Amino acid sequence: MGESDESRLDTAEPAGSADRAPEEPAKPKESAEPAATGGAEENEGAAAGKKDRAAKKKRSGLLETLAYVLGGVVVALLVHTFLLQSFWIPSESMQNTLLVNDYVVVNKLAYKFGPVERGDIVVFKGWNGEDTIKRVIGVGGDHVKCCDAKQRITVNGTPLDEDKYLYPGAKPSDREFDITVPKGRLWLMGDHRNNSADSRFYTDDGHQGTISEDDVTGRAFLRYWPLNRISILSRPGTFSAVR
């Protein structure tokens, strides 16, 4: 019976036998701290990336704004150089069409594809070399004369009805002249004939007071300042009768 018990003991021992190497103690779980440390690094990296992207976006926005500004400046310069230009009126010679301190816009391409026309208001390099503004009365080949029996200026024998643009009370001219305008040149006069040093005053300059078409900057087509005087500067109808 003792053997049987011992045998049973032997059979039972493997489950908890002293001959078997003791089980290694369970490894402690990795501390959560490294995981937490790794997470912080990742968060810092993400934040840095986000910050870098924001900085790049800001730089890109600044560069885009700068490009727009520079582009606008370039366009403005091109427009000013080749298309439109603003001019300030400093004198009374074009009253009442243009008053002192009015501003006009000049189309610099107006005569690149067509001739200067009678009645146009043009800016040109004047007799003193400065920018000057007057009205075209005669073009190349025209016979311009002052005055007929009714004290009207005539162009090619056709009298001009200038009441719509002449300064109130001013005569068409208090100086007599009889000029045939050379080809490629212009006879110009201010609308305030009593207060305008124009072609009439330079008839002894070797060009009979006329100005070369090449000296014309462009046609004034818009008065834009002051705001209460905004107006298109159209060509008077009286010139359409001239042949």
Secondary structure, DSSP 8 states (H G I E B T S, - for coil): -HHHHHHHHHHHGGGG-TTS-----------HHHHHHHHHHHHHHHHHHHHHHHHHHHHHHHHHHHHHHHHHHHHHHHIIIIIEEEEE--SSTTTTTS-TT-EEEEETTTTTSS---TT-EEEEE-TTSSEEEEEEEE-TT-EEEE--TTS--EETTEE---TTTS-TT--S-SS-EEEE--TTEEEEE-SSGGG---GGGGTTSSSTT-EEGGGEEEEEEEEEESGGG-EE----GGGGG--
